[in-house]
Amino acid sequence: MSIDSRCREQQTIADRMVMDFKSTAPGSDAQVKALKTLSFLISMWGDFLSHEERRMQSALLLNARS
């Protein structure tokens, strides 16, 4: 999955999270849920980027052997 497609996949979730955070009272359950969602999305990006780094390192090794 490309970075572009990953962004498009998460856009709706991120938009909803921002609106939930902005339109609710400070410290409300909706804000806590929005922050948990943000944390989850960030961790997904960490996993994705780690995988991309390993994939690119493998590709570079293959090119170096040629």
N, C-alpha and C positions, 0 to 999 in steps of 0.2 A: 504494500500500500504506500502510495506517495505521500509526501508531507501535505501537498495540496488537497488530496482526497481525504486525508485525516482531518484537516481543518474544516472542510465542508461537512464531514460526518459529525463533528462536534459543535458546529455553529448554532444549531437550534438549542442544544443543551446549554451552551454558554450564554445565549441571549436570554433564555428563561431564568438562568441563575442570576444574571445581572438585574433583571427586573424584580425578581423575588427579593434580592438584597436591598435594592434601592427603595422599594415600595412598602417595606415592612418596618416595624418598630425595632430600634436597636436592641440586640440581644434576644430577639424573638426566635421561636422555633424555625421559622422560615429562613431567617438569616443564618442560623447555625447550619441548617440543611444546605443552604447555598455555599457556605464555606467548606462544608464537607465535600460537596460536589466539586468545588474548585480544587481542593486537595487531591481528590480522586483523578481529575483530569490532568493535573500536573504529574501525578505518578504514572499515568498512562503515557504521557509524553516522555518521561524519563525512560520507561521500558522501550518505547518505540525508538528513541534516539540511541539507546545502547545497542539495540538490535541492528540499526542502520550502521553504526560504527563498526560492529563486528563484520557485517556484510561487506562494507567498503574495505576493511583491512584484508579480508579474504580475496577480494577482487584485485587489490594492489599486489598481494603476494603472487597471485596467478600471473599478473603482468610482469612482475620482476623476474619470474622464472622463464619467461619467453625470450 
